[in-house]
Every structure is written in structure tokens, then in C-alpha cells.
Amino acid sequence: MKFQHWLGLAALLTAGLLLWSLREVLIHLFAAVVLAMAICTLVGALRKRWAIQRPLALLVCLLGLVLIVAIAVAVIVPPFFSQFQQLLQQLPAAARELQQIVMGWLSHASSLVYGTGADANGGARLVPDGLSTIPSSTALASGVSGGIKGLLDLASNLGSGLVQLLFVIAVALMVSIQPESYRRVAIQLVPSFYRRRAQSILLQCGDALSSWMIGVLISSLCVGLLAGIGLSLLGVKLVMANALLAGLLNIIPNVGPTLSTVFPMSVALLDAPWKAVAVLGLYVVIQNVESYVITPSVMQRQVNLLPGLTLTAQFIFTVLFGPLGLLMALPLAVVMQVLIREIVIHDLLDPWKKRRAVA
């Protein structure tokens, strides 16, 4: 290899190390860009429908988003804490009922092992003495609350998370106010001979993200509606909060739908055990309908990703970027698919294949 080749390789490795060291900043910048794209998509749809000036459309969209977030927090958070406290208070009774069921099973097993003439407490032979001791409601609630608080403190720093959220929101607002200016700055970072092509690729990435956002929005609305109807028919409390939670968590594939079942199952368990099982079956049906009926119908314009690639992207980006990488896995995968298709395949591999064919 010539000296310039070694120099180019060294520059490439240096750039890779620099990007790796700045990966936390880059994922927050990408989250801000995705949020700005969502705001710009709403602004464009509003201007197309009512033909109003962009500043006014942007103001209306921002006020609408703030109102939606405030309503979502007001609907979900207070009922969650109320039902969680009730769940903690009823855990000792549920534990005693579970103990009776287990003791009944063990007594039956004991009769099979020692014979039908065994004493009525034969199941106790198979059970340690400590199992009969059930903690009080106060002790159990205190222990669980302390454990959850410790896990939350260990998982994240609230102050740092708030600063990161404010950073993402501030950058998203600045980009959404002047998107063309920031797009021109990004194009200027590309070599001059490739700028026109880079602008085309950047527009394709924006279109792919916009299509994905619209598809996810429609899919989440359908999931929330189906969850609300199903929970109403089952007579589960807090239908609005559970339906809203199901729609919001549907944005995170694979993981979000699983998390959305925990709260309604807990609420149903406070009422009757069979309702918890029914809620689980309901959410399984909803997710199958969403995967095989809603998604193929409403996401025809979306950049479709295979389920295996989606799960792989979630795992890789979560390992690289943490929880925010899990949330941004799908938009990152959408953008990466466009970049690989346009740059690697169309700009590098296809011309190389044509040159080989001519040679």
C-alpha cells in the first residue's frame, strides 16, 4: 500500500474512534432529528390542509403536542400509582391464597407418595417451615417499595435524564424552526462532487422516516382503540389509561406490547384472577391483528423491515446506546436501510459490477 492509502486508513480509523467516543451525543442528536421530523411532518400536513403560514402552523403543532402530553400524563400517572398501592395492599391476601393452592397440590402429591392413609397435613412434609410465614401488608409494601426505589435509583439518574430530555427537545425545536438551513449545513459537510447525490439520499431518508411515523401513528391508534374496546367488554377498570398506554408503547416493537400488558393485568387481578388471564389473551389477539392485518394495510409506504432485522437492530442499538437506542432502533434501522441501499449498493457495488462486466 502507498503512503496515501495508509494515511486514508489512519484517518478512517481515527474518525471511527471519534464517532464511537461521541456515540452518546450522536444518539441524542438523532433522537432530536427524529422529533424534528415528526414536528415538520405535522406542520406540512397542517399547511397542506389549511394553507396557513409556517410559523403559525408550527405554533399550533407545538401547542397541540404539549396538550397531548399533558393529557396523557394526567390520564396515566395518577391511576397507575393508585392501583399500584391497592395491588401492594392485596399482595398478602393473594400470597395466602396462593399458599393454600400450593399446599393443596402438595397434599395431593403427598397422598400419592405416602398413600391415601396419610394425615391431612401430609403436604407439610414436602414444605419448609418458613413457607407458612406470610409477611404483613405493611412490611411487604415497604420492602417492595424500597426495592423498586433502589432499582430505579440504580437504573438511571433523574437529573441527568432530565438534562438529556431538555437537550433533545431544544435541538428538535431549533431544527424544526429552520429545517432547510440545517439541511444545507449537513450537505456542506459532504465532498463537493457528492453533494447533489447526498441531498437526494437525505431527502429519501426524510421521506422514509415520515412514512414510518405516519404508519406507526395509525397503527398505535388502532391498537389503542382495540385495547379500549376489549377492556371495556371485559369490565376492566381504567380503560382510558390502559388503552392510551397500549397505543404509546406500541411504538417500541416486541418490547412495548409486552410491557403494555403488565398494568392492565395487574388492575384486572385486583378484581378477579380470570380477568387477568382474559386480558393476556386479549392483548395476544390485538398484537396478532396489529402484526398481520393493521401493519400490512396502513404501512404500504413505509420502509418495511423484516421481523428478524427489527429484533437484531433493537439488540445492537440497545447494546451500543442503552435504553435510548432501544427507543430509536426502528428509525435508525429505517435510515440505515436507505443508506445501505443507496450508498453501498447503488453507488459502490452496482458500478463495480458493471466495470467487472465490461472488463
C-alpha positions as CSV (number, residue, x, y, z in Angstrom):
1,M,0.0,0.0,0.0
2,K,1.1,3.5,-0.8
3,F,1.6,6.2,1.8
4,Q,-1.7,8.0,0.9
5,H,-3.5,4.7,1.3
6,W,-2.1,4.3,4.8
7,L,-2.9,7.9,5.6
8,G,-6.5,7.4,4.4
9,L,-6.9,4.2,6.5
10,A,-5.5,6.1,9.6
11,A,-7.9,8.9,9.0
12,L,-10.8,6.4,8.7
13,L,-9.8,4.7,11.9
14,T,-9.5,8.0,13.7
15,A,-12.9,9.1,12.5
16,G,-14.4,5.8,13.7
17,L,-12.8,6.1,17.2
18,L,-14.1,9.7,17.4
19,L,-17.6,8.7,16.4
20,W,-17.5,5.8,18.9
21,S,-16.4,8.2,21.7
22,L,-19.3,10.5,20.8
23,R,-21.9,7.8,20.4
24,E,-24.0,9.1,23.4
25,V,-24.1,12.6,21.9
26,L,-24.9,11.2,18.4
27,I,-27.9,9.1,19.5
28,H,-29.3,12.2,21.3
29,L,-28.8,14.2,18.2
30,F,-30.5,11.6,16.1
31,A,-33.5,11.5,18.6
32,A,-33.7,15.2,18.2
33,V,-33.7,14.9,14.4
34,V,-36.5,12.3,14.6
35,L,-38.6,14.5,16.8
36,A,-38.0,17.5,14.5
37,M,-39.0,15.3,11.5
38,A,-42.2,14.4,13.3
39,I,-42.9,18.1,14.0
40,C,-42.1,19.1,10.4
41,T,-44.4,16.3,9.1
42,L,-47.3,17.7,11.2
43,V,-46.5,21.2,10.1
44,G,-46.5,20.2,6.5
45,A,-49.8,18.3,6.8
46,L,-51.4,21.3,8.6
47,R,-50.2,23.8,5.9
48,K,-51.4,21.5,3.1
49,R,-54.9,21.3,4.6
50,W,-55.5,24.9,5.7
51,A,-52.9,26.9,3.7
52,I,-51.5,28.8,6.7
53,Q,-48.1,30.4,7.3
54,R,-45.4,28.1,8.6
55,P,-44.7,29.9,11.9
56,L,-48.4,29.7,12.8
57,A,-48.6,26.1,11.8
58,L,-45.5,25.3,13.9
59,L,-47.0,27.1,16.9
60,V,-50.3,25.2,16.6
61,C,-48.5,21.9,16.3
62,L,-46.3,22.6,19.4
63,L,-49.3,23.6,21.5
64,G,-51.2,20.5,20.3
65,L,-48.2,18.2,21.3
66,V,-47.9,19.9,24.7
67,L,-51.6,19.4,25.3
68,I,-51.5,15.7,24.2
69,V,-48.5,15.0,26.5
70,A,-50.2,16.8,29.5
71,I,-53.5,14.8,28.9
72,A,-51.5,11.5,28.6
73,V,-49.6,12.2,31.9
74,A,-52.8,13.2,33.7
75,V,-54.7,10.1,32.5
76,I,-52.0,7.5,33.1
77,V,-49.8,8.5,36.1
78,P,-52.3,9.1,38.9
79,P,-54.4,5.9,38.3
80,F,-51.1,4.0,38.0
81,F,-49.9,5.0,41.5
82,S,-53.4,4.4,43.0
83,Q,-53.8,1.0,41.5
84,F,-50.2,0.1,42.4
85,Q,-50.9,0.9,46.1
86,Q,-54.0,-1.2,46.0
87,L,-52.0,-4.0,44.4
88,L,-49.4,-3.9,47.2
89,Q,-52.1,-3.9,49.9
90,Q,-53.7,-7.0,48.4
91,L,-50.5,-9.0,47.8
92,P,-50.5,-10.6,51.3
93,A,-54.0,-12.0,50.7
94,A,-53.0,-13.2,47.2
95,A,-49.9,-14.8,48.7
96,R,-52.0,-16.6,51.3
97,E,-54.4,-17.8,48.7
98,L,-51.5,-19.0,46.6
99,Q,-50.1,-20.8,49.6
100,Q,-53.4,-22.6,50.1
101,I,-53.4,-23.7,46.5
102,V,-49.8,-24.9,46.6
103,M,-50.4,-26.7,49.9
104,G,-53.5,-28.4,48.4
105,W,-51.4,-29.6,45.5
106,L,-48.6,-30.8,47.8
107,S,-51.2,-32.6,50.0
108,H,-52.4,-34.4,46.9
109,A,-48.9,-35.3,45.9
110,S,-48.2,-36.5,49.5
111,S,-51.2,-38.8,49.3
112,L,-49.9,-40.3,46.1
113,V,-46.4,-40.7,47.6
114,Y,-47.3,-41.9,51.2
115,G,-50.7,-43.4,50.4
116,T,-54.2,-42.3,51.0
117,G,-54.0,-43.0,54.7
118,A,-51.5,-40.2,55.2
119,D,-52.5,-37.5,57.6
120,A,-54.3,-34.4,56.4
121,N,-51.2,-32.3,56.9
122,G,-49.0,-34.7,54.8
123,G,-48.3,-31.9,52.4
124,A,-46.3,-30.1,55.2
125,R,-43.7,-32.9,54.9
126,L,-42.8,-31.5,51.4
127,V,-42.9,-27.9,52.5
128,P,-40.2,-26.0,54.5
129,D,-41.4,-24.4,57.8
130,G,-40.7,-20.9,56.6
131,L,-43.3,-21.1,53.8
132,S,-46.1,-20.8,56.3
133,T,-45.0,-17.4,57.4
134,I,-46.6,-14.6,55.3
135,P,-45.3,-11.1,55.8
136,S,-47.7,-8.4,56.8
137,S,-49.1,-5.9,54.3
138,T,-47.1,-3.0,55.7
139,A,-43.8,-5.0,55.7
140,L,-44.4,-6.3,52.2
141,A,-45.4,-3.0,50.8
142,S,-42.4,-1.3,52.5
143,G,-40.0,-4.0,51.2
144,V,-41.3,-3.9,47.6
145,S,-41.3,-0.1,47.6
146,G,-37.8,0.1,48.9
147,G,-36.6,-2.5,46.3
148,I,-38.3,-0.6,43.4
149,K,-36.8,2.7,44.6
150,G,-33.4,1.1,44.8
151,L,-33.7,-0.3,41.3
152,L,-34.9,3.0,39.9
153,D,-32.1,4.8,41.5
154,L,-29.6,2.3,40.2
155,A,-31.0,2.3,36.7
156,S,-30.9,6.0,36.0
157,N,-30.1,9.4,37.3
158,L,-33.2,11.5,37.2
159,G,-31.3,14.8,36.9
160,S,-29.1,13.5,34.1
161,G,-32.2,12.1,32.3
162,L,-34.0,15.4,32.6
163,V,-31.0,17.3,31.1
164,Q,-30.8,14.9,28.2
165,L,-34.5,15.2,27.5
166,L,-34.3,19.0,27.6
167,F,-31.3,18.8,25.2
168,V,-33.2,16.6,22.7
169,I,-36.3,18.9,22.9
170,A,-34.2,22.1,22.5
171,V,-32.3,20.7,19.4
172,A,-35.5,19.4,17.9
173,L,-37.2,22.8,18.3
174,M,-34.3,24.6,16.7
175,V,-34.1,22.2,13.8
176,S,-37.9,22.3,13.2
177,I,-37.9,26.1,13.1
178,Q,-35.3,26.2,10.3
179,P,-35.0,22.7,8.7
180,E,-33.7,23.9,5.4
181,S,-30.8,25.8,7.0
182,Y,-29.6,22.7,8.9
183,R,-30.1,20.5,5.8
184,R,-27.8,22.8,3.9
185,V,-25.2,22.7,6.7
186,A,-25.3,18.9,6.6
187,I,-24.8,18.9,2.8
188,Q,-21.8,21.2,3.1
189,L,-20.0,18.6,5.2
190,V,-20.0,16.2,2.1
191,P,-17.4,16.4,-0.6
192,S,-18.4,18.8,-3.4
193,F,-18.6,16.1,-6.1
194,Y,-21.1,14.1,-4.0
195,R,-23.3,16.9,-2.6
196,R,-26.1,16.6,-5.2
197,R,-26.3,12.8,-4.6
198,A,-26.1,13.3,-0.8
199,Q,-29.0,15.8,-0.9
200,S,-31.1,13.2,-2.8
201,I,-30.2,10.5,-0.2
202,L,-31.0,12.9,2.6
203,L,-34.5,13.6,1.2
204,Q,-35.1,9.8,0.8
205,C,-34.2,9.3,4.5
206,G,-36.6,12.1,5.4
207,D,-39.4,10.6,3.3
208,A,-38.7,7.1,4.8
209,L,-38.9,8.5,8.4
210,S,-42.0,10.4,7.6
211,S,-43.7,7.4,6.1
212,W,-42.6,5.3,9.1
213,M,-44.0,7.9,11.6
214,I,-47.4,8.0,9.8
215,G,-47.6,4.3,9.8
216,V,-46.7,3.9,13.4
217,L,-49.2,6.7,14.4
218,I,-52.1,4.9,12.6
219,S,-51.0,1.5,14.0
220,S,-50.8,2.9,17.5
221,L,-54.2,4.5,17.3
222,C,-55.7,1.2,16.1
223,V,-54.1,-0.7,18.9
224,G,-55.3,1.8,21.5
225,L,-58.8,1.6,20.1
226,L,-58.9,-2.2,20.1
227,A,-57.5,-2.3,23.6
228,G,-60.1,0.2,24.9
229,I,-62.9,-1.8,23.3
230,G,-61.7,-5.1,24.6
231,L,-61.0,-3.9,28.2
232,S,-64.5,-2.3,28.2
233,L,-66.1,-5.6,27.3
234,L,-64.1,-7.4,30.0
235,G,-65.1,-4.8,32.6
236,V,-61.5,-3.9,33.5
237,K,-61.1,-0.6,35.3
238,L,-59.1,2.4,33.9
239,V,-59.9,1.7,30.3
240,M,-58.7,5.1,29.0
241,A,-55.4,4.9,30.8
242,N,-54.7,1.3,29.7
243,A,-55.7,2.0,26.1
244,L,-53.5,5.1,25.9
245,L,-50.6,3.1,27.4
246,A,-51.1,0.3,24.9
247,G,-51.0,2.8,22.0
248,L,-47.9,4.7,23.3
249,L,-45.9,1.5,24.0
250,N,-46.8,0.1,20.6
251,I,-44.2,2.5,19.2
252,I,-41.5,0.1,20.6
253,P,-41.8,-3.2,18.7
254,N,-41.6,-6.5,20.5
255,V,-40.8,-5.0,23.9
256,G,-43.5,-2.3,24.1
257,P,-46.5,-4.6,23.6
258,T,-45.2,-6.9,26.3
259,L,-44.8,-4.1,28.8
260,S,-48.3,-2.7,28.0
261,T,-49.9,-5.9,29.3
262,V,-48.4,-5.6,32.8
263,F,-50.5,-2.7,34.1
264,P,-54.0,-3.9,32.8
265,M,-53.3,-7.4,34.0
266,S,-52.4,-6.0,37.5
267,V,-55.6,-4.0,37.5
268,A,-57.7,-7.0,36.4
269,L,-56.0,-9.1,39.1
270,L,-57.4,-6.8,41.8
271,D,-60.9,-7.6,40.5
272,A,-60.8,-11.3,39.6
273,P,-58.0,-13.7,38.6
274,W,-59.8,-14.9,35.4
275,K,-59.9,-11.3,34.2
276,A,-56.1,-11.2,34.2
277,V,-55.9,-14.3,32.1
278,A,-58.6,-12.8,29.8
279,V,-56.6,-9.5,29.4
280,L,-53.5,-11.5,28.5
281,G,-55.4,-13.4,25.8
282,L,-56.9,-10.1,24.6
283,Y,-53.5,-8.4,24.2
284,V,-52.2,-11.5,22.4
285,V,-55.1,-11.3,19.9
286,I,-54.6,-7.5,19.5
287,Q,-50.9,-7.9,18.7
288,N,-51.5,-10.6,16.1
289,V,-54.2,-8.4,14.5
290,E,-51.7,-5.5,14.5
291,S,-48.9,-7.6,13.1
292,Y,-50.8,-9.4,10.3
293,V,-53.7,-7.1,9.5
294,I,-53.1,-3.5,10.5
295,T,-49.4,-3.2,9.7
296,P,-49.6,-4.6,6.1
297,S,-52.7,-2.4,5.4
298,V,-51.6,1.0,6.8
299,M,-47.8,0.9,6.2
300,Q,-47.6,0.3,2.4
301,R,-45.5,3.5,2.1
302,Q,-43.3,2.5,5.0
303,V,-39.8,1.2,4.5
304,N,-40.6,-2.4,5.5
305,L,-38.2,-4.2,7.8
306,L,-38.2,-8.0,8.3
307,P,-39.0,-9.1,11.9
308,G,-35.6,-10.7,12.3
309,L,-33.8,-7.5,11.2
310,T,-36.0,-5.4,13.5
311,L,-35.2,-7.6,16.5
312,T,-31.5,-7.6,15.6
313,A,-31.5,-3.8,15.3
314,Q,-33.1,-3.5,18.7
315,F,-30.5,-5.7,20.3
316,I,-27.5,-4.0,18.6
317,F,-28.6,-0.4,19.2
318,T,-29.6,-1.2,22.8
319,V,-26.1,-2.6,23.4
320,L,-24.5,0.4,21.7
321,F,-26.7,3.2,23.0
322,G,-28.6,1.9,26.0
323,P,-32.4,2.5,26.6
324,L,-32.5,5.4,24.1
325,G,-31.1,3.0,21.5
326,L,-34.0,0.7,22.1
327,L,-36.4,3.5,21.5
328,M,-34.6,4.7,18.4
329,A,-33.9,1.3,17.0
330,L,-36.6,1.3,14.3
331,P,-36.0,4.8,12.9
332,L,-32.2,4.1,13.0
333,A,-32.9,0.8,11.1
334,V,-35.1,2.7,8.6
335,V,-32.3,5.3,7.9
336,M,-29.6,2.6,7.8
337,Q,-31.6,0.6,5.2
338,V,-31.9,3.7,3.0
339,L,-28.1,4.5,3.4
340,I,-27.1,0.9,2.6
341,R,-29.4,0.7,-0.4
342,E,-28.4,4.0,-1.9
343,I,-24.7,4.3,-1.0
344,V,-23.4,0.7,-0.6
345,I,-25.5,-1.0,-3.2
346,H,-26.3,1.7,-5.8
347,D,-23.2,3.9,-5.6
348,L,-20.5,1.3,-4.8
349,L,-21.5,-2.3,-5.7
350,D,-23.6,-1.7,-8.8
351,P,-20.8,0.4,-10.6
352,W,-18.2,-2.2,-9.6
353,K,-20.4,-5.0,-11.0
354,K,-20.7,-3.0,-14.3
355,R,-17.0,-2.4,-14.5
356,R,-16.3,-6.1,-14.0
357,A,-18.9,-7.0,-16.7
358,V,-17.2,-4.6,-19.2
359,A,-13.7,-6.0,-18.3
